[in-house]
């Protein structure tokens, strides 16, 4: 997966009684940006209603420096949480 990702899909299954969303957090380097917090972070949030969040082409998603997220993701975290606690898109 290292620097080879060109599209993303995050899907949730509706779970009655649990109001949490799936949040895929993508980082530019292999250690979750811990050594360089100036690197960009991409948040992909799928709501807990059985729908999905899809990015068919990361070439269309801007990253820092005017480049795109295509072939740029080196590490990821999947979190089950309230999506309102996380930003949208690239930070």
ABEGO torsion letter per residue (X at the ends): XBGABABBBBBBBBBBGBBBBBBBBBBABAAGGAABAABBBBBBBBBBAGBBBBBABAAABBBBGGBBABGABABBBBBBBBAAABBBEBX
